[in-house]
Amino acid sequence: MITPAIYPAVAATEGAGVRIQRAIGTSHLRHLDPFLLLDYFNNTNAQDYLAGFPSHPHRGFITFTYMLDGQMEHRDSMGHRGVIGPGDAQWMKAAHGVIHSEMPKQIAGRMRGFQLWLNLPASEKLSAPDYLELAAADFPLIETSTVRVKLLAGNYAGSQAPITDVLTKVNYLDVTLAPGASFKMPMQTGHIGFLFGYEGNLQLGDRLLPEQHIAITEQSETTVQAGRKGASLLAISAKPIGEPIVQHGPFVMNSREEITQAMQDYRDGTLTTLASI
């Protein structure tokens, strides 16, 4: 068995000053094809999240926001507007271009959740954008006496999530383990995956996976065991795209020239205009 690489999440600020822990998109782990970024926000001090994520552009990838606590309002250039709360999620295919904002709908209390960026292949980077908003009740739950799995994308144990990405075949599981319970992460051959423990320590073979650390795996099955206080983790895998990744902030393309064009389109006001293709 290949020993998984383990990296700590790194404290950072995003948006207009929201404090986050970044697990993918760091100096330790710049990208993990097809994953571009994983941010975990977990703030009880409103000053750490109230500034939110004001209007900003994206091109060339998918964003997936999943809330655990709190409420966030989404608005975008496609005309969508909605609020997601505990257990809800939004899947946004930025593709050719979207300008959106994500702003807290609370002035106190806990704000906690994740944002994952998933790359698009060159053939899809300038395709039409799309948006899907989902309620907590839309996601299947697979439970035993010691393990609870919330299926956010893909399939698991005979259940199908409301989100399916045919390009990367991403599987996205939110797993809660009772003290001492084990979980075996399934993964297709040729895919790559990671485990991000966001609450409690986990044992990964003979190694410790501490809270807010990410473990990279290419094994068809990887087993983790919760410590004496239990644990919660994300178990996510997908098929690599295998294309060059050139990123400049909110634009992710295949070449420097395409990045320059994205920046020019944003300045010209044509980022979201499909007729500019």
Secondary structure in CASP SS format (residue, H / E / C, confidence):
PFRMAT SS
TARGET T0000
AUTHOR 0000-0000-0000
METHOD secondary structure of the structure
MODEL  1
M C 1.00
I C 1.00
T C 1.00
P C 1.00
A E 1.00
I E 1.00
Y E 1.00
P E 1.00
A C 1.00
V E 1.00
A E 1.00
A E 1.00
T E 1.00
E E 1.00
G C 1.00
A C 1.00
G C 1.00
V E 1.00
R E 1.00
I E 1.00
Q E 1.00
R E 1.00
A E 1.00
I E 1.00
G C 1.00
T C 1.00
S C 1.00
H C 1.00
L C 1.00
R C 1.00
H C 1.00
L E 1.00
D C 1.00
P C 1.00
F E 1.00
L E 1.00
L E 1.00
L E 1.00
D E 1.00
Y E 1.00
F E 1.00
N E 1.00
N E 1.00
T C 1.00
N C 1.00
A H 1.00
Q H 1.00
D H 1.00
Y C 1.00
L C 1.00
A C 1.00
G C 1.00
F E 1.00
P E 1.00
S E 1.00
H E 1.00
P E 1.00
H E 1.00
R E 1.00
G C 1.00
F E 1.00
I E 1.00
T E 1.00
F E 1.00
T E 1.00
Y E 1.00
M E 1.00
L E 1.00
D E 1.00
G C 1.00
Q C 1.00
M E 1.00
E E 1.00
H E 1.00
R E 1.00
D E 1.00
S C 1.00
M C 1.00
G C 1.00
H C 1.00
R E 1.00
G E 1.00
V E 1.00
I E 1.00
G C 1.00
P C 1.00
G C 1.00
D C 1.00
A E 1.00
Q E 1.00
W E 1.00
M E 1.00
K E 1.00
A C 1.00
A C 1.00
H C 1.00
G C 1.00
V E 1.00
I E 1.00
H E 1.00
S E 1.00
E E 1.00
M E 1.00
P E 1.00
K C 1.00
Q C 1.00
I C 1.00
A C 1.00
G C 1.00
R C 1.00
M E 1.00
R E 1.00
G E 1.00
F E 1.00
Q E 1.00
L E 1.00
W E 1.00
L E 1.00
N E 1.00
L C 1.00
P C 1.00
A H 1.00
S H 1.00
E H 1.00
K C 1.00
L C 1.00
S C 1.00
A C 1.00
P C 1.00
D E 1.00
Y E 1.00
L E 1.00
E E 1.00
L E 1.00
A C 1.00
A H 1.00
A H 1.00
D H 1.00
F C 1.00
P C 1.00
L E 1.00
I E 1.00
E E 1.00
T C 1.00
S C 1.00
T C 1.00
V E 1.00
R E 1.00
V E 1.00
K E 1.00
L E 1.00
L E 1.00
A E 1.00
G C 1.00
N E 1.00
Y E 1.00
A C 1.00
G C 1.00
S E 1.00
Q E 1.00
A C 1.00
P C 1.00
I C 1.00
T C 1.00
D C 1.00
V C 1.00
L C 1.00
T C 1.00
K C 1.00
V C 1.00
N E 1.00
Y E 1.00
L E 1.00
D E 1.00
V E 1.00
T E 1.00
L E 1.00
A C 1.00
P C 1.00
G C 1.00
A C 1.00
S E 1.00
F E 1.00
K E 1.00
M E 1.00
P E 1.00
M C 1.00
Q C 1.00
T C 1.00
G C 1.00
H C 1.00
I E 1.00
G E 1.00
F E 1.00
L E 1.00
F E 1.00
G E 1.00
Y E 1.00
E E 1.00
G C 1.00
N C 1.00
L E 1.00
Q E 1.00
L E 1.00
G C 1.00
D C 1.00
R E 1.00
L E 1.00
L E 1.00
P C 1.00
E C 1.00
Q C 1.00
H E 1.00
I E 1.00
A E 1.00
I E 1.00
T E 1.00
E C 1.00
Q C 1.00
S C 1.00
E E 1.00
T E 1.00
T E 1.00
V E 1.00
Q E 1.00
A E 1.00
G C 1.00
R C 1.00
K C 1.00
G C 1.00
A E 1.00
S E 1.00
L E 1.00
L E 1.00
A E 1.00
I E 1.00
S E 1.00
A E 1.00
K C 1.00
P C 1.00
I C 1.00
G C 1.00
E C 1.00
P C 1.00
I C 1.00
V E 1.00
Q E 1.00
H E 1.00
G C 1.00
P C 1.00
F E 1.00
V E 1.00
M E 1.00
N C 1.00
S C 1.00
R H 1.00
E H 1.00
E H 1.00
I H 1.00
T H 1.00
Q H 1.00
A H 1.00
M H 1.00
Q H 1.00
D H 1.00
Y H 1.00
R H 1.00
D H 1.00
G C 1.00
T C 1.00
L C 1.00
T C 1.00
T C 1.00
L H 1.00
A H 1.00
S H 1.00
I C 1.00
END
